[in-house]
């Protein structure tokens, strides 16, 4: 079981690093990129009768395979299943990731498509501004859900990893 413990430790570290990078990037996006984009969008809507694609979105929101970056959390959950505390915290983390991914795909990405790829899709300036406000709120809500997962990942990270499977920890 030494190998299992080492693998668990490795994937737990990987999950924390990956989630921390996501957290830093998201905070940067929310505090720098989005305000600049919104300001540019408002200026473009006021000063132009012809809209262009509002942003090159090819990879700005992450590559299509970005869900795979959450794999270390799942692997850590499986490897640490024998530890009740790790299992509980990592399960909360994993569920928050799944909720965040589903919410992103079903609600956030369709708004991205209209605003950024289809340049507003023949909507009025007022409709676009309303969509931008909804998008910003949705992005913040997604961040809050994912932050819950990050919090519990850090709680799991702080717990000592048991040396062996113990029936009392199940």
Buried (B, 14 or more C-beta within 10 A) or exposed (E): EEEBBEBBBBBBEBBBEBBEEBBEEBEEBBEEBBEEBBEEBBEBBEEEEEBEEBBEBEEEBEEEEEBEBBEBBBBBBBBBBBBBBBBEBBBBBBBBBBBBBEBBEEBBEEBBEBBBBBBBEEBEBEEBBEBBEBBBEBBEBBBEBBBBBBEBBBBBBEEEBBEEEEEEEE
